[in-house]
Amino acid sequence: MTSDPLWTEGVQQFFTDHWAKAMQTFAQAAPGANPGAGAAVPPAVQFDAARLQQLQQQYIEQASKLWTAGVGATPPVPKDKRFAGEGWTKNPLAAFTAAAYMLNAQALTGMAEAVQADEKTRQRIRFAVDQWVAAMSPSNFLALNPDAQQKAIETKGESLSRGLQNMLQDMAKGYVSMTDESVFEVGKNVATTEGAVVYENDIFQLIEYKPLTSKMYERPFLLVPPCINKFYILDLQPENSFIRYAVSQGHRTFVISWRNPDASCAHLTWDDYIERAVIEAINVVQEITEAEQINALGFCVGGTMLATALAVLAARDQHPVASATFLTTLLDFTDTGILDVFIDEAFVQSRELQMGKGGLLKGQELAATFSFLRPNDLVWNYVVGNYLKGETPPAFDLLYWNSDSTNLPGPWYAWYLRNTYLENNLIKPGKLTVCGESIDMGNVDLPVYIYGSREDHIVPINASYAATRVLPGDKRFVMGASGHIAGVINPPAKNKRCHWLREDGALPDSLEEWLGGAEEKPGSWWSDWAEWLRGHAGKQVAAPKRYGKGTKYKALQDAPGSYVLKKA
């Protein structure tokens, strides 16, 4: 079979066509590409000739074996959850289609690895090929998905009708539904920890939570969540609420709830968010509690902003924060993982021209970007379930939060892109002037607890660990299992997953060296963090009887407030 020139030519042409289409995807998705300029021109790339020849030969041989096996019997179905249904194993044509797809996917991925180019270009080509491969799975098409076809037969077409309704509803919303959103309502069954808004301005509301203990630690605790999402990832439901856990540990707890920006916020800058949000929240918490110092926590970009605020305060010789916790936080942007494929000078300049002086980055654009970092799990899985099978996705609080997107002010976003992802300026002493101060992270000298998730695709674990080399104070580092969100939201009561610690407290130069002396611990890291924070919380005092303080900081509305309710 492999010696037949027509067979060989046909396979090679099929091989070439798929590569060309993947490269078209790359050209259209490349940073700086102009979607209004007509059809994008696929880039000319060079391959390692020996590797390419080897890949083509392997492809021809494996395709020949697959064809031979498919003539006489059902080929084995690939071990992939997309093809796990009975229809794929019982239908010889479906099994053959799945096997052929996996062969093509393997070949295209191999070609991406054989590209001769700089590492940035190689990363982008791999990303584009991954997107093309994910999109072209036969499971994504009704005509090729035997499970969806069988369901249509069993329901007498009702599943197709429901699927069409689901698709039209999602088109109206502008995104693919990942969960049954009708089950959840903010303030009713998510974001339910009892509290009150005690301060607000045009950027954030400050929420104070009701004590759950008769005595509380004298140093209050402020949480700075990411402004690219809503704060209630830290307060989903009572059994997995990090905020409720902090309150139950005896901390007088406050959280920043970011406003979902609209046109009136389109001028806001990074400096505005540091001075008039993070620093303002620190000052208000101090005034309300009459504490000389507070403890603070930053999550993701909230941690980046918290560290920036602390550097500004240090430049002013002010030290209102006694300890800081950083959860999956980038300070050193040397390793930004898969997000690096989007960032280069051309892309950043285009964003600066588009919205650097004013404008909004729409929440749906940001949400779609993050979803396509894991296309099979966060996009095509729901396309198949929602549309081809007419199913309603199961209720899941975390995915409801994930779909509740927020906008970003353009000037804030443009500054963030250039000074962190592109130029990595935060770790360069004196390079940046923020809020009128020349900042140096080396002056942020306080005890810190640094957490990173082992399988995080947004803040790679190496990048989380790199913060230990940026901050000079006493540090404790812990690594948790799972990803960016699931690793963080892991309450002790569920006794799930695990985490790693070094009891000797050593922080060598590399994560690999740190892991060499780390010990795996069962369950959540929250308990270790709670014990650490107690050591920085001061003595215990009577819990307050009311929210806020006097008439200046009185309860304005019940938690979770109004800012969190606004849709993008």
Stockholm file with secondary structure:
# STOCKHOLM 1.0

chainA/1-568         MTSDPLWTEGVQQFFTDHWAKAMQTFAQAAPGANPGAGAAVPPAVQFDAARLQQLQQQYIEQASKLWTAGVGATPPVPKDKRFAGEGWTKNPLAAFTAAAYMLNAQALTGMAEAVQADEKTRQRIRFAVDQWVAAMSPSNFLALNPDAQQKAIETKGESLSRGLQNMLQDMAKGYVSMTDESVFEVGKNVATTEGAVVYENDIFQLIEYKPLTSKMYERPFLLVPPCINKFYILDLQPENSFIRYAVSQGHRTFVISWRNPDASCAHLTWDDYIERAVIEAINVVQEITEAEQINALGFCVGGTMLATALAVLAARDQHPVASATFLTTLLDFTDTGILDVFIDEAFVQSRELQMGKGGLLKGQELAATFSFLRPNDLVWNYVVGNYLKGETPPAFDLLYWNSDSTNLPGPWYAWYLRNTYLENNLIKPGKLTVCGESIDMGNVDLPVYIYGSREDHIVPINASYAATRVLPGDKRFVMGASGHIAGVINPPAKNKRCHWLREDGALPDSLEEWLGGAEEKPGSWWSDWAEWLRGHAGKQVAAPKRYGKGTKYKALQDAPGSYVLKKA
#=GR chainA/1-568 SS CTTCHHHHHHHHHHHHHHHHHHHHHHHHHSTTCCTTSSSCCCCCCEECHHHHHHHHHHHHHHHHHHHHHHHHSCCCCCSCGGGCSHHHHHCHHHHHHHHHHHHHHHHHHHHHHHEESCHHHHHHHHHHHHHHHHHTCGGGSGGGCHHHHHHHHHTTTHHHHHHHHHHHHHHHHTSCCCSCGGGCCBTTTBSCSCEEEEEECSSEEEEEECCSSSEEESSCEEEECCTTSCGGGGSSSGGGCHHHHHHHTTCCEEEEEECCCCGGGTTCCHHHHIIIIIIHHHHHHHHHHTCSCEEEEEETHHHHHHHHHHHHHHHTTCCCEEEEEEESCCSSCSCCGGGGGGCSHHHHHHHHHHHTTSCEECHHHHHHHHHTTSHIIIIIHHIIIIIISCCCCCCCHHHHHHHSCCCEEHHHHHHHIIIIIITCCTTSTTTCEETTEECCGGGCCSCEEEEEETTCSSSCHHHHHHHHHHCCSCEEEEEESSCTTTTTSCCGGGCCSEEEECTTCCCCSSHHHHHHTCEEEESCSHHHHHHHHHTTSCCEEECCSSSSBTTTBCCCEETTCSGGGCCC
#=GC SS_cons         CTTCHHHHHHHHHHHHHHHHHHHHHHHHHSTTCCTTSSSCCCCCCEECHHHHHHHHHHHHHHHHHHHHHHHHSCCCCCSCGGGCSHHHHHCHHHHHHHHHHHHHHHHHHHHHHHEESCHHHHHHHHHHHHHHHHHTCGGGSGGGCHHHHHHHHHTTTHHHHHHHHHHHHHHHHTSCCCSCGGGCCBTTTBSCSCEEEEEECSSEEEEEECCSSSEEESSCEEEECCTTSCGGGGSSSGGGCHHHHHHHTTCCEEEEEECCCCGGGTTCCHHHHIIIIIIHHHHHHHHHHTCSCEEEEEETHHHHHHHHHHHHHHHTTCCCEEEEEEESCCSSCSCCGGGGGGCSHHHHHHHHHHHTTSCEECHHHHHHHHHTTSHIIIIIHHIIIIIISCCCCCCCHHHHHHHSCCCEEHHHHHHHIIIIIITCCTTSTTTCEETTEECCGGGCCSCEEEEEETTCSSSCHHHHHHHHHHCCSCEEEEEESSCTTTTTSCCGGGCCSEEEECTTCCCCSSHHHHHHTCEEEESCSHHHHHHHHHTTSCCEEECCSSSSBTTTBCCCEETTCSGGGCCC
//
